[in-house]
Amino acid sequence: MSENWNIRTKLVHKGSRRSQYGELSEAIFLTQGFVYDSAEQAEKRFQDLGEDEYIYARYGNPTTRMFEDRIAALEGAEDAFATASGMAAVNGALMALLKAGDHVVSSRALFGSCLYVLEDVLARFGVEITLVDGRDLAAWEAAIRPDTAAVFLESVSNPTLEVIDLKAVCDLAHAQGALVVVDNVFATPIYSYALKCGADLVVYSTTKHVDGQGRCLGGVVLGKRELIRGPVEAYLKHTGGAMSPFNAWVMLKSMETMDLRVRAQSATALAMAEALEGHPALNTVAYPQLPSHPQHDLAMQQMGIGGTVLTIDVKGGKDAAFKFLNALEIFTISNNFADAKSIVTHPATTTHQRLPDAQKAEIGITPGLIRVSCGLEDSTDLIADLLAGLDSI
Ligand SMILES: *Cc1c(COP(=O)(O)O)cnc(C)c1O
């Protein structure tokens, strides 16, 4: 039975729908609208939309549906709603669940735009936000109250690689009746454990490991059908957050190779972290699979691997960091990650530039911090490039 298929089989076959032409590769239904055989059929579709029936691409589309079914099968989720970007998924999940007067507890070490949605958007609509150190279970316990409606966190934080004890936080939230929304980008859909730990909604930017080749923006919200086809779909389909059918096709086809890619990138990341640890030009090398990572045991228990991204902190702050970045030949300077091309990012001056210095320091965005995203190049070439870059400082 297809429910028992292993990951790679699901990633190639799940969700496929074949048209009357019998195409081998899944088709792109690049259409906004759908037509009806009769006025009666149109009326009936609007009354009660059946399984695999469509009325408008903002509500759903066969190619988008194939992608949603494939990623839901991978995650073991009952359902999924695909969105225009990762931020459309984060914003959609939170806006769908919350109302004025609600209280939200979130980890502090977040992607810049996630912080904006919480601190600026939700706060503007009267949602009270409490930020905590995600690694500190006592802080979660103290912050979650009987009127807390939702808990938000990045299971592994971008870019500081803090690992959260997901099962423990879900238990604390559920004990007070709060729903848990997990941004799971760094854990990747391949090593995902969020639903198993009790998360109510899992959110991905599919711009990252799902596309994996730097082409299309996308996102997805996954979870129980009553939440996905209830408040999440209602909010997203009426406010314009849906994924384009073309992007859904790119994501769908990319999933066929995702397991191979993410495993290869993770193996490279580990080799790189091991090669760099202890280098005299570095203050630290952070990677959850290194025994020196403060939450190594938790990361291994939850994710079982370190993922595709590591960080290094170069001695000499911003000047040394820039010298290093500019000396690299294979690595590309970009603010994206999880691409086939290896990428280096200086968060303090790019993705997290907006934050005041005190807030950067609080979440560990130091002037020498560099995020290293491992691509699909040969790992010995990549390591040689990094070592030559460090020599140039
Ligand atoms: C990239 C990213 C997002 C936003 O995704 P987009 O597709 O760029 O909108 C949200 N959360 C995390 C952790 C990310 O890395």
The ligand as a Tripos MOL2 file, in Angstrom:
@<TRIPOS>MOLECULE
LIG
   15    15     1     0     0
SMALL
NO_CHARGES

@<TRIPOS>ATOM
      1 C1         13.1910   31.8220    4.0420 C.3       1 LIG1
      2 C2         12.4740   31.6370    5.2900 C.ar      1 LIG1
      3 C3         11.1620   32.1110    5.4320 C.ar      1 LIG1
      4 C4         10.4540   32.9000    4.3600 C.3       1 LIG1
      5 O1         10.3150   32.2080    3.1740 O.3       1 LIG1
      6 P1         10.0740   32.9680    1.7570 P.3       1 LIG1
      7 O2          9.8250   31.8530    0.8190 O.co2     1 LIG1
      8 O3         11.3230   33.7430    1.4760 O.co2     1 LIG1
      9 O4          8.9100   33.8590    1.9380 O.co2     1 LIG1
     10 C5         10.5200   31.9000    6.6420 C.ar      1 LIG1
     11 N1         11.1300   31.2450    7.6610 N.ar      1 LIG1
     12 C6         12.3940   30.7750    7.5530 C.ar      1 LIG1
     13 C7         12.9980   30.0600    8.7040 C.3       1 LIG1
     14 C8         13.1080   30.9500    6.3710 C.ar      1 LIG1
     15 O5         14.3510   30.4920    6.2810 O.3       1 LIG1
@<TRIPOS>BOND
     1     1     2 1
     2     2     3 ar
     3     2    14 ar
     4     3     4 1
     5     3    10 ar
     6     4     5 1
     7     5     6 1
     8     6     7 2
     9     6     8 1
    10     6     9 1
    11    10    11 ar
    12    11    12 ar
    13    12    13 1
    14    12    14 ar
    15    14    15 1
@<TRIPOS>SUBSTRUCTURE
     1 LIG1         1 GROUP 0 **** ****
